[in-house]
């Protein structure tokens, strides 16, 4: 497996593309003015207490107040409030919590007005970025994420990622974590901690403790609301979360970002510094790695798959709906049931990719092609779970219903990735799909044709003149590339009478 992280930087934002064997599987964007990223910690001030909702609005400096529910306060909120008060007034300067006297845990079924008061200073962390008209979702159960572990202040718990399947390894990591756990802090071992030695874990722990102390130092004499701890920049946080031995390349077009990533790699993964490269070619970085084309093809309402099958993805206020269609897929299966299963398995792989690409959250309902046997429905369910196992975002998948629907819930912590894939129609008003999206449709159709009895005949593609020019442009045109790919010359005929998206293959 070949994993590449391609980072494109410009004056206003940074784009991150994660490629697996050349195929785009994750796409993220970070704007320079995003001051409310997941993981940021704020010294904020409570607003209106809503007893009916058992929650409070909190002013974190965003136009819309953050929402803090009682269950997001954490059991040690009283200890945290006491700590903030003592640090703010200068009475407590030992930020290690070694000699800090903890308060009693709050009642799980208590009321928020018994814990918080209006205009009270409170330390909160962003757990969900502002989305649409809503302010950020926040929590007072703080955590500081490192490379191998997560540091949890005001806790004694030690736990290990559920993705580590080996029980012996879990026990080993727990023993190591308990041996280095500082008083007053809990530790959560991350998946990447598997196989690591105590020295590596302790170094990561000390880095997180240093960040905690720096944050506490900013609380004293600070007005509210103020950000007291920033999450790592998007490049570093992505590397922290996904970097492993499988990575073969990290490429960026920005010198400053190159230096930042190089410094971060030197700190957390020095043996991977050699895979970091600076893009100096005249060809734009996303063009060189084929990312621009994949973005255009993957973010439309209709997503093409192999052998003519396709997905239709629609968004509503309440949920996302994905419809699986077999299209004009050439059927080599022995039966309709087998054909439906094959299409559904391909669709499940693409759906898992689409959820990560678009960062779709909330409720997702997938209408797969009907399967009549329980065995095949179980195969589809298991395959979808396997493909979704690579998704780092929390999610849950329900078994197929009697109607053939599969329901997925996926945690939404950022705004969904929406990319405009249509362009102005050059021949009339409105918008149409970009020519590059049509190329994928042509490829699917040609694969079907060349696999059929028309294989030996002359093939002519009739298209709008603008599209014909696009296909023939340059010495190594798309038409020439088709010849090398399919070992057959595809004739392209401009048709003035055709609409922009209209095309037809003819044989003679």
GIMOLIN-V127734 format. One line per field, one symbol per residue. phi: phi as a letter, one per 30 degrees, with the letter a starting at -180 (. if undefined). A space follows every 50 residues. Layout:
BEGIN
phi: ???
END
This chain:
BEGIN
phi: .ccbcccccbdcabcbcccchicdcbbbbbcdcdcbdejdcbdcbdcddc ddchabdbdcjcecddcbdedcdidcddddddddddddcidbbcddidcd dddddddecdcdddccbdicdbcbbdcbdebhccdddbbcddabdcdcbc ccdibbdbbbeddddddddddddddddddcddeibcbcddeddeiddddd ddddddddddddddddddddhcdcdbdcbcdeeedddddedcdbdddcab bbccdddedddddddddcaedcddddbcdcdddeedddcidedddddccd dccdbdhjdacccbcbdcacbbccbdicedccddaddddddddddddddd deddddedhdbicbcccddecccdddddedddddddddddddddabbcde ddcicccbcbdccbdddcbdccbeddcadjbbddedddedddddddeddd dcddecddcbccbdeddddddcdidcdddddedddchadcdccdbdddde cdaacbba
END
